[in-house]
Amino acid sequence: ADLQKQEERGELLQPLVFVLLVLCSVLLYFKVSLMDPGFVKAEEEVKVYHFMNGSKREEQSTAIPQAPSSIKMRRCGYCMVKQPMRAKHCQLCRHCVRRYDHHCPWIENCVGENNHPFFVIYLSVQLVVLLWGGHVAWSGLYFEQSWNWLRHNIFLLVSFILIVIFTIVVLLLLLSHLYLISCNTTTWEFMSHHRIAYLRHSELENPFDQGIVLNLWRFFC
């Protein structure tokens, strides 16, 4: 394969970059899996600090979009915490999660307010690794119509097929998340729009949408 030929010639730059990308994707996987996705703590208040006229001023705020007065906010029926807007209880994690997107079985964790940006970055890095890995696997395949060839190349062939399948899955997942982020909505809100009170009773179809550029800026920055 290409990387093996480069290594044999002493050209180590691309093999090292590939290994670093794989390592980066593994580290991102563990970070997204193990970090707090934004669990709601009982009766918590979030302190927001900002600067005015060069002096630091502290004020108490929820930093969460407030519900219209016509919508009655409620306590979670499972963990009994007061649910902020856009939060949802995950029965697998047994917690309410801020800006809940979905529970991902691949990372065995919820994707929420805290780890959603890292989840998207993880998908992006993973997609690059898969595309590069697919190219490496393809470069090592030389097709011949014989059982002897198949016996010696079956592992590489199966690897290539699996890489193609995972590449399609990751690409579709990344594109869907980027679309939802650009609209400032979540997977849960998109799939359950008709069941969510603050969306069902809103005059706007998506009250959180502030335009593609601002939505992306606020999500990643």
N, C-alpha and C positions, 0 to 999 in steps of 0.2 A: 504494500500500500504506500501511498505518497509519504506519510509521516515516517514510515520505516526506512524508505529510501533516503529521505533527508537526514535522518539520524545516522545512517551508514556513511553518508558523505560528510558528516561532521557539521551539517547545517542544523543547529539546535534551536533557532529562534522560534519557528512555527510549532515544533513539538512542545516547547516550553510554554508557549502561549496557550496551546490547546489544553495542556495539563492544568495550567492556572485557571482557565475558564471552567474546566470540570470541577476543580477544587472550589472555585467561587460559587458555582451552582449548588454544590453540596452544603457549603456554609450557609448560603441563603436559605436553603431548604430547612436546615435546623433552626435558623433564626425565626423564620415564619412559623415553624411548627411549635417552638417552645415559648415564644413571647406572648405576653398578654394581648389579646386582640382588641381589648377595650371593655373589659368586664365592668358592669355597673356596680358600684359599691353602695351600700345602704345609706340613703339620705345624703349622698355626697354633694359637695359643692366644689366646683372647679374654680381656682383662683386664676384670674387673668391679669397679667402685668402688662402695662404699656407705658410709653414715655410721652409726656406732654411738656413742652417748653423746656426740654432738657432735664427735667426732674422726674424721677420714677414715682409713679402713683399706683397704688394697688386698689382694686375694686373687686367685689364679689359678683360673679356672673356664672351662668351655666355654660356658656360657649356652645350651647346647643340651640338649634332653631326652635322658637317657641310656637306652641300650637295656637291656632285661632281660638278666640274666646268661646266660640260655639262648640268646640270640641273638648270634651271632658277627658283629661288625662287620668290614667288609672294606675293602680299598683299591679305588679306582675302576679298572676295567680299561682305561680310556682315558687318563686323565691321571695315574694312579697316586698320587693324594692320598688320605689317609685320610678316608673319607666320614663326616661327622656324621649323626646321625639326621635324617630328613626332607629330606636333600639328594639330588639326582639329577644325573647328568651330562647336559648338553644337547649333542647332537652338532652342532647348528647353531652354538652359541656356543663349543663346544669347551672348556667349563669345567663343573665341578660347581657347582651353585647351592644355597645354603642355603634351606631351606623352599621348595623348588621348587614352583611352581604350574603354569605352562605356558610354552611359548615362543609369543609373540604375533607373528604375521606382520605385523600392522598397525603395530607399533612396531619390528619387526625387533630384538627383544630379549627376554630371558627376563623373566618376572614372578616375583620371588622375595622373600626376606626384606626386602630394603632398599626396593624400589620398589613392592611390592604395595599399601600404603596410598595412595601417590600415584596408582597405577593406578585404584583405586576412586574417588578424588576426581576424577580426570580423566574417568572415565565419567559421574560425577554432573554435572559442569559441562557436559560435551558433551551430555548428555541435555537439560539446561535450554536450551542453545543451539539444539538441534534442535527442541524443542517451540516455542520462541519463533520460530525461523525458519520453521517450518511455519505458525504463525499469521500471520506477516507475508506469506508467499507466498499463503495462502488469502485474506487480506484484499484482495489485489490482483487476484483472479480474479472476473470477472463473465461468467458463461457465456452464450453465444449459439450457436445452431445455424447457423453459417456458416463457410465456408472462410476468409473474410477475418479473422474473429475468431481462428480457430485459428492462422492465419499470424502474427498479431501477439502471440499469447499462448503459443505453443508452448514457448518457453524457460521461462516462469514455471510452466507446467503440468508440464513434465518435472522442473523443480527441486522442485516440491511432491511429486511421486511419489517421487523419490529421497530427499527428506527423510523421508517416511513410512516408506520401507523401512529407512533407517539408524536411525530412531527405534525401530522395533521391534527391530532387532538389538541396539542399545545398551541398551535397556530390559531385554531378556531376559538379556543378559550381566551387567548390573549386578545384577539380582535374583538370578541364580545365584551370583554372587560374594558377595553379602550373606548368602545362605543358608549357603554353605560357611564363611564367616567366623564366622557365629553358631554353627556347630558346631565351630569350630576344626579344620577340615580343609582340604585343598587340592584343586584340580582333579585333580592327578595321583593323590593318595591316594584320592579318591572314585572315579575311573575304574579304578584298578589295585589296589584293596584286596586282592584275592585273590593278588596277585603280590608284595606287599611284606612282607618277613619280620617286621618289628616290629609290623605290624598283623595278619598272618595268625596269629601265635603269641600274640597278646595275649588275655588273658581278657576284656577289654572290647572292644566293637565299635569304639569310638573312645577310646583311652586319653588323648587330649589334651583332650577336652571337659570344660570346667569350668563350664558353664552359659552361657546366652546373654549375660547382662550382662557377666560377667567375660571371656568370649571377645571381645566387641566392645571392651571397655575395653582389654584387653591388645593388641589388634591396632591400634587407632587411637591409643592413648595411651602 
